[in-house]
Amino acid sequence: MRRALAAVAALRRCGPQRRYAHAKCQANNARLSPVPYLQRAAMLNPDKTAVKYGDDISLTYSELMTETRQLASAVSRAGVLPGQVVSVLVPNVPVAITCHFAIPGMGATLHMINTRLDARAVAFQLEHAESKLLIVDCELAGIAKDALEMIEDESKRPHLIQAEDPMHAEWSATDGEELRDFMRTGDPNFELPGAEHEDDAIALSYTSGTTGNPKGVLTHHRGAALNSMSVSITWPLVGGDVKYLWTLPMFHCNGWCLPWAITAVVMNLLLGATEEEKAPVTERMPPRVIQMMTGGAAPPPSVMRELEQELGIRPLSAYGLTEVYGPCTSNLWDDSWDDLEEDERGARLPWQAPSLVHEMYVAEKGGFDAVPADGVTLGEVLLRGNAVMKGYLNNEEATKEAFDQGQWFRTGDMAVQHPGGRVEIKDREKDIIISGGENISSIEVETALHQHEGVLHVAVVALPDPFWGETPVAVIEAKPGAKVSGEDIISHARSILAKFKCPKCPIKDVIFRELPKTATGKIQKHVLRAELLAERTAKTKSNVPQ
């Protein structure tokens, strides 16, 4: 009797869904990865154009699959082991698409390098990643060679393979193995083994370094597969005869997972417009609302309104980080907003809704308690979900700090929570200005200043002040030919913002100069802040009587 009662109790503890459950097996559990998306497309639509490069170069899905198998086999025969890194330094050319399937397809980790980096930055990434192969476009071979020479230990230099661009015959391989010869060593019928586990690394991407040294972000097959599906639904992507004109660099968060997402829905990918696609849009399609997704820092509302009113483009801003495969939110338009006044409608453009594979909320700084959904209280954006990175390569301390107690990923971005689950990004935590005990969002001030007709680019940073603690300093790139003074800027700011949020001195706190930017065009506020602080310190010392 006791045994029977114990058995019943144990059964109850298991819960109803566990009573009849069976163990995982091949029949009910498969590894998630975006690599099979290409295999499916090649099987169902072998003769459909997958990639078109200019007017004369195209690959069908069948041909892309064959090239993928051959490159994957060649990489494997070159001695690259599963989990090791293969680096790729190429612009948006067909081989970039092939690499997105071939390298993860044989179990290695794909490292797409920003083509705008200098040799020193490339060398840092190659050495930190311990890359085994470096595939480089001939146009960028000079940077690659300089980068390799900067790696002092020759045994740590990856093997160089140069890829010729068929549209630019003037660039040819001058050193290292040629990609076509390298691929001939591969088997075009090679079966892609893929990753052993779905949480194995699929890609290595480096942060842009806008707040410090870049970190190597490892993402996994499961996240890439699910995020690709999420992207194709949210934006949305459709198959059929639809063509996708590619503008996003594939080195940027693996093109936001679009190389995999577009293949999943079997679209025609255009790398550079052909003569047909260069025709005016009005000649090729009936009038309709065009949606455009923007990433990075959200465009000022004034710019977004101009796009909609003058060009008929409805901009959707997206927020994201390298650590979450690129965009993890989007400004999904609510049809009820169409009835709002223009200013109210514009104010909702930065409101962000989480993707299908991310959870998100705004928490009190340093804690986990949610801030009120009042659109005012500032907190930190926390994220979790299947499309969050594995961690930072060779940086356990930074990984632990980012995954606070293993519960949520701390973004370091400050935001407010709006009703209905939407958040509005206000600033990086490091860029919040505390002046006289008040928090000032540098983004809010930048948005206001950007509305001035003479401002092209603007960045607002905090500098120490003996009375206020910190004060906002605006650094401005004026539009060509524009005549703008510090007094104009402060007067304009005070017409929009509370006085305490505005720069105070037209000479000291409004500066006209070129802004430091990363290779992707992002303003480097940490560099700017350091430059201004050094200049101000030097000026103070020079004024001290000797």
ZIVEN-V832317 format. One record per pair of residues at least 24 apart in sequence whose C-alpha atoms are under 8 Angstrom apart, sorted by the first residue. I is the first residue (numbers start at 1). J is the second residue. Records with the same first field share a line. If there is no record, write none. Layout:
I->J / J
This chain:
31->197 / 198 / 222
32->198 / 221 / 222 / 225 / 226
33->195 / 198 / 221 / 222 / 224 / 225
34->221 / 224 / 225 / 228 / 260 / 264
35->101 / 104 / 105 / 194 / 260
37->260 / 263 / 264
38->65 / 101 / 260 / 263 / 264
39->65
40->264
41->263 / 264 / 266
45->266
48->268
49->268
50->263 / 266 / 267 / 268 / 269
51->94 / 268 / 269 / 270 / 271
52->268 / 269 / 270 / 271
53->93 / 94 / 270 / 271 / 272 / 273 / 274
54->167 / 270 / 271 / 272 / 273 / 274
55->274 / 275
64->98
66->188 / 189
67->98 / 188
68->98 / 99 / 101 / 102 / 188
69->102 / 186 / 187 / 188 / 189 / 190 / 191 / 192
70->183 / 184 / 185 / 186 / 187 / 188 / 189 / 190
71->98 / 99 / 102 / 103 / 183 / 186
72->102 / 103 / 105 / 106 / 186 / 190 / 192
73->106 / 185 / 186 / 187 / 188 / 190
74->182 / 183 / 184 / 185 / 186 / 187
75->103 / 106 / 186
76->106
77->185 / 186
80->108 / 132
81->107 / 108
82->106 / 107 / 108 / 109 / 195
83->107 / 108 / 109 / 200 / 201
84->108 / 109 / 130 / 131 / 132
85->109 / 110 / 111 / 129 / 130 / 131 / 132 / 133 / 204
86->110 / 111 / 131 / 132 / 133 / 134 / 135
87->111 / 112 / 113 / 126 / 131 / 132 / 133 / 134 / 135
88->112 / 113 / 134 / 135 / 136
89->113 / 114 / 115 / 134 / 135 / 136 / 137 / 140
90->115 / 135 / 136 / 137 / 140
91->115 / 137 / 249 / 250
92->249 / 250 / 271
93->165 / 271
94->271
96->250
97->259
100->259 / 260
102->192
104->194 / 195 / 202 / 203
105->192 / 193 / 194 / 195
106->192 / 193 / 194 / 195
107->193 / 194 / 195 / 196 / 202
108->195 / 201 / 202
109->201 / 202 / 203 / 204
110->202 / 203 / 204
111->203 / 204 / 205
112->204 / 205 / 250 / 251 / 252 / 254
113->205 / 251
114->251 / 252 / 519 / 520
115->140 / 251
116->519 / 520
117->519
118->143
119->143 / 144 / 146 / 147
120->147 / 150
121->147
122->147
123->147 / 148 / 150 / 151
125->206
126->157 / 158
127->151 / 156 / 157
129->216 / 393
130->156 / 158
131->156 / 157 / 158
132->157 / 158 / 159
133->158 / 159 / 160 / 161
134->158 / 159 / 160 / 161
135->160 / 161 / 162 / 163 / 179
136->160 / 161 / 162 / 163
137->162 / 163 / 164 / 165
138->162 / 163 / 164 / 165 / 171 / 172 / 173
139->171 / 172
195->221
198->222
199->223 / 390
201->390
203->254
205->251 / 252 / 253 / 254 / 322
206->322
207->322
208->518 / 520
209->518 / 524
210->518 / 522 / 523 / 524 / 525 / 526
211->430 / 524 / 525 / 526
212->526
215->392 / 393
216->392 / 393
217->322 / 323 / 389 / 390 / 391 / 392 / 393
218->323 / 389 / 390 / 391 / 392 / 393
219->323 / 325 / 388 / 389 / 390 / 391
220->389 / 390
222->386 / 387
223->386 / 387 / 388 / 389
224->257 / 325 / 387
225->260
226->357 / 386 / 387
227->257 / 325 / 357 / 387
228->257 / 258 / 260 / 261 / 264
229->261 / 264
230->355 / 356 / 357
231->257 / 258 / 261
232->261 / 262 / 265
234->355 / 356
237->262 / 265
238->265 / 267
239->265 / 266 / 267
240->266 / 267
241->267 / 268
242->267 / 268
243->267 / 268 / 269 / 270
244->268 / 269 / 270
245->269 / 270 / 271 / 272 / 273
246->270 / 271 / 272
247->271
252->326
253->322 / 325 / 326
254->325
256->325 / 326 / 327
257->325
289->313 / 314
290->314
291->315 / 316
292->316
293->317 / 318
294->318
295->319 / 320 / 327
296->320 / 522
298->350
300->447 / 450 / 451
301->346 / 347 / 349 / 350 / 447
302->346 / 451
304->346 / 349
305->346
316->349
317->349 / 350 / 352
318->352
319->352
323->388 / 389 / 391
324->387 / 388 / 389
325->387 / 388 / 389
328->354 / 355 / 358
329->353 / 354 / 355
330->354 / 355
350->424 / 425
351->418 / 422 / 423 / 424 / 425
352->422 / 423 / 424
353->421 / 422 / 423
354->422
357->385 / 386 / 387
358->383 / 384 / 385 / 386 / 387
359->383 / 384 / 385
360->384
361->417 / 421 / 423
362->415 / 416 / 417 / 423
371->416 / 417
372->417
373->416 / 417 / 418 / 419
374->416 / 417 / 418 / 419
375->416 / 417 / 418 / 419 / 424
376->416 / 417
377->416 / 417
378->414 / 415 / 416
379->414 / 415 / 416
380->410 / 411 / 412 / 413 / 414 / 415 / 429
381->410 / 411 / 412 / 413 / 414 / 415
382->408 / 409 / 410 / 411
383->408 / 409 / 410 / 411
384->408 / 409
431->461 / 462 / 525
432->462
433->461 / 462 / 470 / 471 / 472
434->469 / 470 / 471
435->468 / 469 / 470 / 471 / 472 / 500
436->467 / 468 / 469 / 470
437->468
440->501
442->472
445->493 / 497 / 501 / 502
446->474
448->493 / 496 / 497
449->489 / 492 / 493
452->489 / 492
454->478 / 479 / 482 / 483 / 484
455->479
458->515
459->515 / 523 / 525
461->525 / 528 / 529
462->529
463->529 / 532 / 533
471->503 / 504
472->501 / 502 / 503 / 504 / 509
473->503 / 508 / 509 / 510 / 511
474->503 / 509 / 510 / 511
475->510 / 511 / 512 / 513 / 515
476->510 / 511 / 512 / 513 / 514 / 515
477->512 / 513 / 514 / 515
478->512
486->510 / 511
